[in-house]
């Protein structure tokens, strides 16, 4: 079976760009292969679903399934929520106009992460499951805790490299402002046993608002992330996103990008580049 043209194009982008997330595998009795990005994408797109582990917590109906192609067996998240409302009322502080909660944004978040040089957003592909379009997302193995669990510990652990842990927090804040994520909570970013932060569940991101939600939290920016943000273009995003984002959503993202870059440029002008930009330790 041949991969769809969109899948091949994204695989080439991953291969040429050198962005290869190092997903840890669940311990097993046999050694599992380390997948190249294009192999992982092919697996998520075509491997048969051989098991259903049931619904996950949350309100979007996401479920955990097991995929197997006879060579590799691995779990994935299937999310097919696709809700749009002119007005969404969940209380005076959380009401929203032009509300959307859609699987498309999981796919868009992954594709944007690739463009930005980030390797801590799990691969998510568009696939039809049970007759419905859905985001099928690689299941993160070796999870040690959710952020909510970490915050409950006293003192709050920061891992063997506190600078690396702090760097992930800065990346999270910049990424969430860029995609205007209105649903980042302590349950949808995870820490694996090697103290890598994984950003998951983006179905309520990519809003049309152009104002930054919490600019006061943008204190520092990872150097490659900053450079890649500067290089984003409407044409490049449209090609990478395909049907995952609309033109309006891309335009809003770029408007927020402009404000984020200006914010950091102003900080650099007031202090120094070394005080604002940093390179994330591996």
N, C-alpha and C positions, 0 to 999 in steps of 0.2 A: 504494500500500500504506500502511495506517495504522500508526503506531507503537503498540506495546503501551501500555496505560494507565500501567504503571510507568515506561516510558521518557519519556512525556509529563510525568508528575509530576516526575521528576528534572530534566528539561529546564527546567521552570518554576522549580524551586528554584534552579537555576543562574542562570537569567536574572534572577529577582527578587533573588537574593542578590548579584548582581554579580560572581560568581566566574567569571572567564573565563581559564583558563590560556592563556598566549601561546606555543603550540607553534611552534617554528621548523620550517620546511619544508626538506626536502632540496633542494639547488640543482637547478634544472631549466631546460630551454630555454624553457618558458612560465611565466608568472606564475600561481601557484596561489592560490586564494582563501583569505582568512583566515576560518576557520570559527567561527561562534558555537557555544557548547557543545551546543545542541540539534541543530545540523547535524552536528557531529562524532559525536554519539551515534547519529543516524540512519545515518550512513555506516558506523560500526562494526557496527551491528545488521543492516544490509540490503545493503551493497555486496557483490557476488559476489567470491569468492576466485578470482583469476585466475592466481596463481602461488604456488609453495611453495619457499621458499629453504632449507628443511631445518631440522634440529634445532639447538637452541642448546646451549651448554655448561650443565652442571648435570645433575641426576638426575630432574627432574620431567617430562621429555619435552616441554618447551615447544618450539615451532617458530615460525619467522618466515614469514609469508605476505604476499602482496600483494593488496590489495583495490582494486577499480575499479568505479565506477558509471557510467563513460562520460564523466564530467565531471572527476572527481578520481581520481587513483591514489596510494595511500599504503600503507605497510607496517603490519603489526600483529603482535603476539605472540598465539599461540593456546596456551592452557594448560588441559588438561582433567584434570590429576592430581586424584585424589579418594581418598585413603588414610586409613583410621582404624584404629588399633591400640590395644589396651588397654595394651600395654607395648612400647616401642620401645627396643631395646638397641643402642647404637653406642659402647659403652665406658662405664666407671664415671662419667665426668664429663658424659656427654651422654645418659644413659638418661632416658626420659620416660614417664610414665603418661598415658593418654588422649591419645596422639599423634595429630595430624592434619596432613595435608599436602594442601591442597585449593585448587582454583581459586577457590572462593567468597571466599577471603580477599583475593584481588587486587581483586575487585569491592568488598568491604567497605572495604578501605583507601582506595580512591578516594572512595567515598561519605562516609566519615568525614572525609577531607581537605576535601571540600567544606563539610561542616558546620563545620569548624574554621577555614575561611577560608584554607586552604593551597592553593597553586596549583602545587606541584611533585611531585604524585603523578599519573602519567598516567591518563587516562580509561580505565576498564575496564568492559565490559558483559557481561551474560549472553547467550550465543548458542549455539545448537546447531550444532556443526560435526562433519561426518562421523557424524551420529547420536548424538553425545554432548554433554551440556552442557559449556560451556567458558567461560573468561574470555577475551574478545578485547580486547586492550589496545593503545592507540595507540602506535606505535613512535616513540621519541624520536630526533629528527634532530639533526644538528650536535653529536654527542657528541665531546668532546675527549679524555676519558679516564675510566677507572674510578678510584675512590678508591685502589685498590691501586696503580695506575700513579702516581698523584700522590705517594703515600707513599714510593715508590722513588726519587723525585727528590731531589737534594741541592743546595741547600736545598729543602725542601718548598714548592712555589709556593702563594701565597695569593691570586693574582689582583690586579687593579688596585684593589680595595676590600677590604682585609683584614677590616674590620668586617662587611661583608656575608657574606664567606666564613665567618667565625666564627659569625655569626648562623644560617647554615644548619646548622652543626654542632649548635648548641643545639636547633634545631627537630628535627633528626633524633633526638637523644637523648630529647627529651620525647615525640615521636610513638612511638618504639619502646617506651618504657616504657608508654605508654597502651595500645598494642595487644599488649603483651608479645611482641615479635618475637624469636624465638629463632634466627633465621637471618640476621640482618643481617651481611653480610660485606663485604669491600672490593670485591667484584665486583657488588654489587647496590645501590650508589648511585653515580650518574654525574654528571660535570660536563660541561656543554655549553660551547661556545666563548664564550658570554657570561658564564660563571662562575655559572650557575644549577645548583644541586644537584637532581637528580631521584632520587626514592626508588622503586625498582622491586622486583618479586618478593616478595610478602608471603604466600606460600602456607603458611608455618609460623608465622604470627602468631595473635593472638586466642586465646590460651590461657585456661584457666579459673583459673589461679593468680591470686591477688589481691595477692601481695607484689610490691613493686618489685624488679627484678633488680639494677640498679646505681644506686641512689638517689644515690650519691656523685658521679655524673656530671651530675646535674641542678643546674647552677650558676645558669643564667639562663633566662628564658622570654620568648618574643616576646609582646608585649602583647595583640595580637588573639587569638593562640592561647590565651593564658591566659583571656581573657574568654569565648571560645567554649567552652572546656572547662567553665567554670563553668555555662554555660547548657545543657549536654547533659542530656537527660532520657531515661528509659526509653521513654516513649511516642514521643518524637521520633526516637530511634534505631531503634526498631522499625519506624516508618513509612519512614524513609530506607533502612534495610537490607533490608527485605522478607525474602527468603529467604537473604540473604547471611550473616546471623548468627543464631544461636539465642538464645532468651531467656537461657539460662545464660551465653552468651558476652557478651551485652550487660550482664548483671548484673556479671560479672567486670570488664569494661571500666570500668563506673561506679565500682566499688570502687577500682580503680587510680586513676581520675580523682580521687577524693576524697583519696587519699594524696598524689598529685602536687600538687594545689592546696594542701593543708595544708603540704606541704614548702615551697612557694614563699611562702605566707603567713608561715610561721615565719621564713624568711630575710628577708622584708621587715620583719618586726617587729624582728629583730635588727640590721638595717642600715638600708636605706631602699628605697623603691620604685624609685628611679632606679638603684640598684645591682643590682637583680634583674630588672626588666622593661625591655624595649627594643623599639623599632620596627624591623622588618627593612627595610633600604634596598632600593629597587627596582634 
